[in-house]
Amino acid sequence: MSSSAAKPRLTSSSIATLCSAFVVWKLLLIAIACASPGPGYDTSTQLFFHTRPLPGAFDDHRQLPLLADWLVGKLTRWDAIYFTAIAHRGHVYEQEYAFGYNLHAIAQVFSLSDHPSPAACALTGILVSHLFHLLSTLVLFLLALQIAPSQSYEGRRRIALLTGLLHIFSPAGIFLSAPYSESMFAFWNFLGMLCFAWSCHPKPTGVEGGIDTLARRDLYILISGLAFALASRIRSNGVFSSLVFAFDLALAVPHLPQALTSFVEVRRLSALAIAGLVTASGMVIPQALAWVEYCGSAIEKGRERRPWCDARPPSIYAWVQKVYWNVGFLNYWVLSNLPLFLLAAPMLVLLTLTGLAPFFNPTILQIAPPDHPTKTHPANTEAAPTLQPNNSSPSTKDEQQQQQQRHVENAYTSHCLRRLAIPQLILSLTALTQSHVQIVNRLASGYPVWYLVLASAIANANDKANGGPVRPTRGALGSRDDNTTTTATVSQTSSALMRKLAGLPRSAKALEWTFRAMVMYAVVQAGLFASFMPPA
């Protein structure tokens, strides 16, 4: 295997580049937020911070340093008030179950107090958001370095750096600094996808570090499910990530009788199923706890049994989303919300195009078309598929090995991206039809494929502008100097319409303006958010 077989590592230069950009960008956003005029049109923040604190807590937010006090007031807006209230005293009101869990414990740990004040919880939330945004950037860099579509380590590193920078300058902007859950969700979701990518890497069978490599892969799947469960506990859309396991399980169904004869395959399928169930538990367990609180012991506590207790399934999350926020199928499709659909349209288009690209527009990523002939295990649950050797005859044995290696690496990239794109596509669909559509601009921050595809397109556009290579080298997938051209041509003809739908701007100028739009949106958003102005 080439160097790509080893796990990617963070180098000091990469960390320095990402951290420098992170600090500069955060300082800019905070400066804009702090400079925004007035307390905003809503007084919820002021009322919240002047509520009576719990025993042993600070009297109020005025005991914070002046700069911290000002920053807390500017960044505790919109849903940040809910998150901070929950961190302050746990879930109390029914509608608060629409938000994340474990926030109270996190506030206690980071504020070093059993009874942190509301202001201390808000400041803790701001610090935690910054910390997890930086950590998620580093994890995303590792993920991109692992699966980036490039034939050289330096090429992958460049795409990985661009991917990390795009996450820093994400349209989520100030929401990755305020006491929201976006940055923490992104960290766990990226970590789960990184572990899943490790589980798919084609390594020779044998023993590595005292552990069988196939057992190690299955262990990575389980760790991936645990990370996705934590993401689901923070934000309900984290459960979409379980589809990466469901996809492989579905592919295994036609070959299930044959797979059940192999202990390795049974273990692999079991790991996929368990990881999917663990991911779902991140959403299910909090619902069960809420049912016990509001339904199971409601009469004993002198409470009225809530209507959702008898629903099938009895989900407090679905109930409060519907009753308090009018979330439901096409409920948001009213004329008065048209400006919000227009605001979300660029991100919806970007999520859809980049999600479809690994399936229908492989030339952007320099990977195999989806119906390229592959050689996989019948259950398709082994690591990344290994392509059949090319029928061409390289002049030397070394060239043949290098050509085969390029096939394997491209197949690995294809294998990973097509699975990781599925949760992103589902997010785009549900945001359009079920949710308050404008929140997709911040929810998208936790999904890696659109960053990676955009970074790859930018790298390819820059290569083209500079006269460098924009196609794979000899023998790589999608190249025209081998006998796979016929198959690729058939695929391109049959998928012509979908390729157009999955098209991305190729020119460096168009991609440059895409990035500029992201930055401008985040800058304007910071000022509006700090003034308690929409969109939120």
N, C-alpha and C positions, 0 to 999 in steps of 0.2 A: 504494500500500500504506500501511497505517497504521504507526504506530511499531513495531508488533510485527514488521515485516519486517526491521528492523535487528537485529543481534545484541544480546542482552541484555548489560548491563554491571553490574558490581559498583559500587555507590555507597558512599561512606564511611559513611553511616548504616547500610546493610545489613551491611557488614563489621563495624562496631562492635557492632551487636546480636548477630550470630552469634558473634563472638569473645568478647564478654562472657559470653554463656551458656556457651560452650565452656569458658572458664577456670573459671567457678564450678562447673560440673558436674564437670570433671576434678579440681579440688581436693577436692570432696566425695568422689568415688570413691577417690582416693588416700588421703585421711584415713581412710576406712573400712577400706581394705586395710591400711594401716600400723597401725591400731588393733586389727586382728584378733588374737586370742590365740595365742601359741605358734608353733612352727615348722610346725604342721600334723601330720597323722597320718602323712604320708609323708616319708621322709628323702631323697628323690631330689635335691632342690634342694641340700641341704647336701653330699651326696656329689659332685654334679656340680661345684660350685664349689671343691672341695678336690682335684680331680684335677690332675695335673702339667701346668702350662701349656706351650705351645710355646716354643722358644728365642726370647728377645727380648721375651717377654710379661711382664706384671706377675706377681708371685709368686702372688697370689690376690686374692679380692674384698675383703680387709680393707684394701687400699691405697686403696679408694674412700672418699670422705667418708662420715661416719657415716650421714647421711640417705639418700644414694644407696645405700649398702650395705644399709640396711634395706629400702628400696624395691625394690631388685633381688631381695632374698630373698623378698619378699612377692608379687611379680608374676611370678617365674619358676616357674610351676606347670604341671602337666599337659603339654600339647603344647608349651608355651613352652620346656621343657627340650630337646625335639627341635629346635625352631627355633634356639635359642641354640647348641646343639652343632653344628648344620650351619653356622651363621654363624661359629663358632669355627674349625672345621677342615675344612669341606666334607662332602660325603656320603661316609660310610665303610661303614656297615652297610646291608644290603639294605632293611630296613624304613624307612630314612630317605628313600627315594625316594617315599614317600607324601606328603612335605611339599614345600614350595616350593623353587624354584631361585634361583640368583644371590644367596642370602642371605650367603654368605661375602664376595663382592665388595662388597655393600652395607655389611657390617660394617667392612670395611677402609677404605672411603671415609669413612664417618661417624665412625669411631673414630680416623682419621688414623694408623693403624698397620698394618704388613704382617702382624703377628702379634698381633692383639688377644687379650687374656685372655678367659676365659669370662665373667667379671663385666663387662668392658668391652663384650663382645658383647651381653650382656643389657641393659645400660644403653643401648647404642646402639639395640637393638630397641625399648625403651620410648620413646625419643625419636622414632624413626622412626614408630612407631605413632601417637603424638600428632600428629606433623607431617602424616602422610597422612590422619588423621581430620579435621583442620582443612581440609586442601586438598580432600578429598572433599566436605566440607560446602559449601565455596564452589562447587565444580563442580556439585554437586546443586542449589544455589540458582540457578545460571545455567541449568541444564537445566529446572528448574521454571518459571523466568521465561520461558523460550522457549516451552514447550508448555502452561502452565497454562490451564485452561478458564475464562477470564474475558474480558469484552469491553473492559476498561480496563486500562491499564498499572498503575494503583494496585491494582486487584484481583489482577492477576497477581503483583505484588510481594508482596502480603500472603500469597497462597498459597505463593509461593516461600520467604518467610521461615518460614512454618509448616513447610514441607517440610524446610528446613535444620535447624530446631530439633528436629523429630522424629528426624532422623538423629543429632543430637548426643545426644539422650536415648534412643537406640536400645536395645532389649533386649539387644543385644550387650554393652553396658555395659563392664565391665572388660576384655573381650577386645579392645576398641579402644584400650586403654592398655597392655596387656601385650605382650611380644614375640611377637605372633601376626601372621598375614598378613591378617587381615580388613580392616584400614583401608587397606592398600596395594591389596588387591583392589578395594575399593569405589572408590578413586580412579580406577583404570584403567578399571573397568567403567562408572562414571559418565561418564568422559571420552569413552569410545567411544560411549556413547549420546547424549551431547551433540553429538558430531560427526555422528552419524547423523541427529539431529534437524535440524541445520543443512543436511544434504544434502537433506532433504525439504521445506524451506520453499519455498512457491510464490512465486517472484520472476519478474518479467518477463525474457524472454530478452534478451540483449544483452551488453554488456561492462561489467564493474564492476571498478575497480581494475586495469585492464589485462588482466584474465582473463575469458574467456567464462564467464557465470554457470553454464551447464550443465556446463562442464568443472570449475568450482569445486565443484559439487555432487558430481561423481564423485570429485574429490580428497578431499573430506570422507569419502566412503564408504571409501576406501582408508586414510585416517588412522584412521577408526573401527575397521577391521579390525586395524590395528596395535595400537591400544590394547587391543582385546579379546584379542589374542594375548599381550600382556604380562599381562593379567589371568588368562588361561588358564595361563600359565607359573607364576603364583603359586598359583592354586587351580584344580583341574581343572574345577570347575563353570563356570568362565569360558567354556568351549567352548559352553555353552548359548546364549551371546549370538550365535553365528553364525546362529542361527535367524532373526534379524531380516533377514538377507540371504536365507536360504533361502525365507522367506515370500514376498518379492517375486519371487524367481526362479520359485517355483511358480505364482504368479499370472500370470507371463508366458508359461508353457508353452502354453496354448491359443492364444495370439496370436503364437507365435514366428515363423511364416513372414512375417507382416506386419512384425514388429519388426525382422527381419533385413534389411529393405530400407532401414532408416534408420541412418545412421552414428551419430547421437546415441544411438539405442536400443541398438545393438551395443556402443557404448562403455559405456553405463550397465549393461547386463547383464554385460559383462566385468568392470567394477568390482565389481559385487555378487559375482560368482563368485570373483574374486581375493581380495576382502576375507574371504569365508568360508573360503577355503583358508589365508589368512594367520592367521586366528583359530585354525583347527585346528592350525596348525604350533606354536602355543604349547604344545600338549599332546603333539604327535607328536615333535617334535625331542628333548625330554628323554628320551622313551621310546627313541628310536633311539640316543642316546648311552649310555643304560644297557645296551642290547642289545650295543653294541660292547664295553662294559666287562665284562659278565658272560657274554656268549655268544660274541661274535666272537673275543675274545682270552683266553678263560677258560683254555684248555689251555696257552697260552704262559705265562700268569702262574701256572700251577700250581694253578688253581682247578677245582673241580668245576662242570661245566656245570649250570646251574639248570633245574628242570623247566619254568619258564615260557618258556624260550628256544624251545621247540618248539610253543608255543601259537599259535593263529591268531585274532587277531593276537598277537604276542609282547609283552605289556604287563607291565612290572614293576610298574606302579601297580596294575593290576587284581589281580595276584598277591599283593602284600603287603597290600592291603586285605582280600582274602579270607582269607589264611592268618593274618595277624597280628591283624586286627581283626574277622574274621568278617563282613565286609561282603558282601552278596549279596541277591538277591531274596527278601524276606520272612524272611531269616535272623534279623532282630531281633524278629520277631513271636512272642515267647514270653511267658508269663504274668508272669515275673519283671520284664520290662521295661515292664509296664503303667504304673507311675508315670511313666516317662520319656515315654510316649505322651501321658499326661495333661498333662505339663509342656509338651510341644510343641504340644498341640492348639490353644491360642489362636492361636499364630503360623501354624500350618498353615491354620486357618480364615481368618485375616486375609489371608494370601497368596492363598488361593484366591478369596475374595470380591472382593478388590481387583483380582485378575488377570482375573476374569470381568466386572467392572463395565464396562470400556470396550466390551465386546462386547454385553452383555445388559441393562445397567442404565444407559443414557446419561443419565437424568435426574439422577443423582448428579453427573455431570461436566458437565452441560449441553452434551452433544455429540450428534451425529447417531446414530440407531440404525443397526446395521450394514447393513441392507438399504435404507437411504435412497437414492433414485436419485442417482447421481453421474455426473459427466462426467470420465472419465479417459482417458489414452492407452491404446490396446488392450493394451499390454504391462504396463500398471499399474506401470511402473518410473520414470515421471517423478516430479517432486516431489509434495507432498501433493495429493490429488485436489481438483479444483475443482468445486463443486456447480453444478448447473444453475440458472440464474436463476429466482427465484420468479415465479410467474404473476400475483401480485398487482400492482397498479399504484400505486406510491408517488406521492405528490402532487408531488414534485419530483425532478429528476434527481439532486440530492445525496442524497436519501433512498434512491433506487434504488442508487446507488453504495455508500452505507454498508451497505445491506442485503446487497448482493452481497459486500462485504468481510467482513461478519460470517459469511456462509456459508463463505467461503474459510478464515477463521481457525478456525472450528469444525471444518471438515473436516480442517484441518492437525492440530489437537489429536487428533482421532479417529484419523487416519492414524498418528501417532506412538505414541500410547498403546497401540493394539491390537498393534503390533509389539513394543514394549518390554515388554508384559505377557507375551509368550510365554515368554521365558526364566524369568520368575518362576513361571509355572504349572508348567513342567517341573521347576524346583527343588522346588516343593512336592510334586509327585508322586514324584520320586526320593527325597526325604527321607523320605517316608512308607513307601516300599516297599523301598528299597535301603540306606539309610544308618543310622547311629546317630541316631535320629530327633531327639534333643534338640539336636543341633548346628544345627538349622534356626533356632533362636533367634539364633544369631550369623551364620550364612550369609546370612540375610535382610537383614543390614545393607548388603549390596552391591547391592541391587536397588531401583530408584527408584520404581517404579509404586505400590507399597503406601504409601509415604510421601506421594506426590502425591495419590492418591485420598483418603487419610485427611485430608490437609490441606485438600483441596477440600471434603470433607464437613464438616469443622470450620468452615471459613469460611462455608459455606452455612447451617449450623445457627446460627452466631452472627448472621448476617444475619436469619434468621427470628426468633430470640429478640429482636433489637433492632428488629424491625419493618421491616427493610430488604428489598431485592429478593433473591429467591432463584431467580428464573427469568431466562432471557436476555431482553434487551430486544427490542423489536419487530423481527421479521425474523430473529432468531437461531435456530439449530437447536433444535428441540424446542419452540419457542413455538407458541401456539395461535391466533395471529391471521393465519396465512397458509394457503396452499393445501397445505402439506405435512402438515397435520393428518391427512388421510385416510390417507396412507402411514404416518405415525407410529403411527396407531391400529391399522392392520393389523399393523405390526411388534410393537407392544406386546401385541396379542392372541395372536399366534403364539408370542411368546417369554415368555409370562406365567410359566411355571414357572421358566425360567432367570433371569428378573428376580428372582424370589423367592430363588433360590439365590445370586444375586449381590447380594443386598440388604445394606445396611450400616445401622447405627443412625443415625437422622437427628437425634435430640434432642441438644441441647448437653450435657445431663447424661450421656447414655450415652457420648458421645465424650470427655467430660471424664474419666470413669472409665476409659476405654480408655487415655488418656494416663497417668493415675495408676497403672494397673496396670503399664505399661511402666517407669515410674520406680521403683516399689516392687520390681519384679523385679530391675532393675539394681542397686539398693542392696543387696538381700539377696544377690544373686549376688556382689557385690564382696567382702563379708565371707566368704562360703563359699569363693570361689576363693582368696583369700589364705591361708586355713587349709588348703588342699589338699583341700577337700571338694567332692563333686559338687553340681550337674551341671557338666560341662565341655564 
